[in-house]
Amino acid sequence: MAGMSGAVVGLPAAAQSAMPEVGFLHPGSSAAGTLRLAAVNEGLRSRGFVEGKNVSVLSRFADFDPGKVEAFAAELVERKVSVLMAVGPQAVFAVRKLTNTIPIVAQDLESDPVKSGLVERLSHPGGNVTGMFFDFPDFSTKWLELLGEVLPGLAKIGLLWDPRTGTVQLEAVTAAARDRKLTLETLKVSSPTEMDAAFQAAVDAKAQAVLALSSPIFGTIPKQVADAALSHRMPTITLFPEYAEAGGLMAYGTSLPDLFRQVGEMAGKVLAGTKPADLPVERPSRFELVVNLKTAAALGITVPQVVQLRADRLIE
C-alpha cells in the first residue's frame, strides 16, 4: 500500500491491539473525510466505545481513486477488523464481495439495499450487511418542484450523475421529469476534476438549471460544486445542506454529520454484540431545505416568498 494517499501501514497480526478494530473506508479525500470520521466517533461514544480506549478506528481514504477503494477494502478484510464501515456504493460492494462474515455497516445514499441484494429485508437484513441507506426515489420530485418554483418556465435541466452510484436515482429523476414534462441532459461526473467540464456541458446544452444527484463526490466537495455552479451562472440544487452553506443556491436533504453519527451508533451496536442480520436498516429521519439568498441575488434570481417560508435556513 506504500505511496497511497490516506494509507496507514498495517501492523503484523501478532502486534495488533487486543481492542476491537473498526475499518472506515471512504472513497473521498482525508481532508473532507476527517469531518465524517469525527461524527462516526461521536456515534461510537454514544454506545460506550471511545477511540484509543476500547476501540481502534482504522481510516482509509481513497481520494476518489477506484483502484484504491478496492485495495483498501482488501486490506481491511485481510486484517479481519471487527466491523467494516463503508461509505458509498463502490466501497460497500467492494467489501461485500470480499466477505460474508465480517459485519458491514454501510452509509450508502444511492442504492436500494433490497433490490441490490445487500439485505433480505429492511427490518431484518439477514446477512452481514446493515447500515444507513437513502433510497427515496420520490425525493427527485421535490428537487424538481423546488427548481420549478424558483425558475418559472423551467424546461431543461442538466443532471450531474456519478456512474459509480448506480442507476436508482437516475431512473427515479428521469420518471419524475417525464411526469413534469421536463427535459434532462445527463452529464457524467466520475471525479472532482470533471466538475467544471460538466457545468460547461450543461451551459452548452442550454440547460436552465442543474440537479446534482447524491454521490460521495458531490457530498465531499460541496464548495467546489458551489463554485463551479456560480462561475457558470447555473442555478443548482442537490441533496447536501453543506452545498448551500458553501455558496450553492439550494439544497434539500439530510445532514451528513447526523448520518455518520447514526452509522457510528450502529457500528457500536454491532461491537456490543448485535448481529447485522438482526439490526434493521435505518433511514434518515430529518430533512432540511437550505436556500442561499446571497447566491440567488448573484444569479439574478428572486426566490419566491413561499419557498423562503418553507426553508429551514436562509443564508443571507
N, C-alpha and C positions, 0 to 999 in steps of 0.2 A: 504494500500500500504506500510505499515511500513516494513522496512527491505529490501525493493527492491533497488538494486543499481540504482542510477540515478533518483530515485523518488523525486519529490518535493511535499510536503504536500499541497493539495489544500485548499484554503480559503473557508469558508462558502459563499454561494451565496450572502448574504447581505453585505459581506465585500469585495467582488471582486471590482477591479478597474473599473471605468467607461470607461477607454480606451479600445479599441478592443484588443482581445487576439488572438494570433496565436499559435496553438498547433503544435509542431515539434516532430514527432515520428520517432526515428531512431532505427533500430534493433541492432546496434553495441554498442561499449563502448563510454562512455563520453569523454575519452581521445582523440580518433580519431574524434568523432562526434563534438567536440567543434570547430575544424577547419572548418567543414562543416557549422556549425552554424554561424561562422564569415562571410562566403561568403553569406549565406542567409540574414544576417543583412545588408550586403553591397547592396544586391539587393533591399531589402525593402527601404533603404535610398534613392536609386535612384528614387523611386516612392514617396518620401516625408514622409516615415514612419520611425521614429527613436525610437529604443528600449528605453523604460523608459520615453520617452517624449510624444509620441502619439500612441504607440503600446506596448503591452507586449508580449514577446515570452516565451512560456512555453515549455521547452525542456524535453523530456523523452527518455532515452537511456536504451535499454533492455538487453545489454550485451549478445547478441546472445541467449537469453532465449525466446523461442516461447511463453511460458506462460506469460511472462512479456509484450510481444508485445500485446497480447490480452487484458491484464489487463489495460495497459496504454491507449490503444485505447478506451476501455470502459470509463475510467476516463475522457479523453478529450472530448468524445462525451457527456457524462453526464454533463460536465461543460459548454457545449454549447459555445465553442470557436467560434470566428468569421470566422476563416479559419483553416482547418486542413492540415498540410503539412506532407506527409507520404513518407518514403524512402524505396524502395524495394517492391517486390510483396506481401510479407507476411503482411507488415504494411498497404499497400494500400488496400488490400482486407479485412483486419481486420477492418479498419474504414468504408470501403464502405458497409459492411454487416450490420453495426450498424446504419447508417444514410443515407438517400437520400435527406436530406435538408441542412445540413451543407456543405459549399463549401470545396472541397478537391482538393488540388494542389499536384499532385504526382511527385515523382522523381523515375522513375521505368525504369531501363535499361534492363530489362529482359522479359517484357510482350508485347504482341501485344494488344494495348488498344481496338481495334475494335473487334478482334476475341474473346477476353476475356469478352466482354460485358461491359467494363468500360465506353466506349463512343460510340455514334452512328456513328459519322464521325470525322475524324481528324480536318476538317475545322470547324465543328460545333458539339461539344461534346454532347449537348442536355440534359445533366443531371446535376449532382452536382460534376462531376469529370473532371478535365483537368490536364495539367501539362507537364512535360518533359519525353518523352519516347524514347527509343532507341531499335527499333526492326528491325535491319538491318540484315536479315539472310545472305545476300551476303557478309557481313563482315567476315564471317567464312572463306571464300575463301582466303581473304587477309592474315589472320593469317597462314593458311596452306602454302600459297605460300612463305611467308617470312621464315618459318621454313625450307621449302624445299630448298630455296636458300642458307641458312646458313649451312644446313646439307645435302650435296649431298648424294643420296642413301637412304634418309629417307623413311621408310616403315611402322613404327608403332609409334603411339602417345598415350600417356596417357592423358586422358581428365578429368580434375577436374571439377566436376559438383555439384552445390548445389541444391538438390532436391526441396527446397522451392522456387526456382526461376521459376519452371515450365519447360516445355519441348520445348519451341520455339527455344532456342539456340541449344539444344541438337539435335533436328531434323534437323536444318539447317547445323550444322557442320557434322552430320552423312552423309547427302546427298553430301556435298562438298567433304568429304573424300572418299566417294564411287566413285565420278567422277574422283578423282585423284589416285584411286587405293591404298588408304592408309588404314591401319588397325587401329581401335580405341580401346583402353581399357578404358571404362568409370569407373571412380573412384568417388564415392560419398563423399562429404565433407559437413557435416551439422554444424560443429562448428570449431573454430580455433584449438581446441585440437586434431582434426583428421588430421591436415595438414601433420605432419611428417609421419604418417602411410600411407597416400595417396601417398606421394612421394616414400616411400619404396615399396608400392604395384606396382607403375609404374616401379621401378627398377626390382622387382621380375618378372613382366610381360614382361621384356626385351624391354620396350618402349625406343625409342631413343631420345624422346623429350616429353615435356608436354605442353598442352594448357589449361590454366585456364580460364574457361568461366566467364562471368560477374556475379558477386554476391556481395551483401553488405559485405559478409565475406571477400572475396579476396580484395575488394576495400578499406576496413577499416584497414587491417593489411598487407600492402604491404611488409614491412620489414620481417615479419615472413614468408611470402610466399617466398621472395627472399632468405632468409637464408636457408629455407628448400630445395629449389631448388639447391642451391650451395653446401650444405652439402651432398646431394645425387648425386652431379655432373650431374644434369639433365637440359639440355638447355630448357628454358621455356619462353613462350610468353603469354601475357594477354592484356586486354583492357586498363589497367590503367597506365598512364605515371609514376605515383609515384612508381610503381613496379620497373621499370628500374632505377629510381633515387635512390631507396633504395638498389640497388645491383643486381636486376634481369637482365637477358640477354637482353630481348626486350619487348617493349610494343608498341602497335599500337591502338590508341583510342583517347578519348577526355578528356580534362582537367576536373577533378571533381570540383575544385573550380569554374570554369566557369559555369558548370551545376547548381551548387547550387545557384550561383548568379542569373542565369536566373530564377530558381524556386522562389527565393525571389522576383524578379521583378514581376513574375506572381501573387504571393500572394498579392503584393502591388496593382496590378490592381484590384484584387477581393475586397480588402479592400476599394478601391476607388469607387466601385460600379459596376464593370463589373461582369456579371453573368458567372459562369463556363460554363454554357451551350453555351454561345456566345464567349468564349475565346478559340481560336484554340489551339490544342495540338502543342507543339513545339518539335523540334528535335535538337540534337547537330549540330552545323554548322561548327565547326573547329576540325580537327583531326591532330594528330602528331605521327610520328614514332620516338621513342627514343631507341637508341642502346647503351648498356653499353660495351665498348670495354675492359675495365678492367676485367669485368666478363668473357667476351669471352676468354681473354688470360688465365684466371684462369682455364677455362674449356678446354683449348687446342683447341679453335675454331678460325679459321680465317674468319672474316666477309668479304665477297666479297666487292670489291670496289663499285660495282653497288648499293649494299644495303647501304653502308656508304654515298654515294652521295644522295640517296633518303631520308636519315634520316633528320629529322628536328633538332635533337640534338644528338650529340655523347658525351658520358661520358667516359673520359679517366683518 
